[in-house]
Amino acid sequence: WLVLSGLRPEQVEVIKKKYGKNVQWEEGLERVEEVRNPTFGTGAGLWVRLVGRRVHAERWVEMLSEAAVS
């Protein structure tokens, strides 16, 4: 399993594209939530959680690591 959270909505498609066919995303577990800042009472905006499963592929660890840092 791979869980990525704290993502901005505009990052989602870029991330999914970077991970490519190495991860099968679980659409039912994807979550978009509006976060509020309790201290200041202002919105921190929308944040996304992605959940996926590794698809067996050669070099998958290296490929995912390269995708995460690029």
Secondary structure, 3 states (H helix, E strand, C coil): CEEEEEECHHHHHHHHHHHHHHEEECHHHCEEEEEEECCCCEEEEEEEEEEEEECCCCCHHHHHHHHHHC
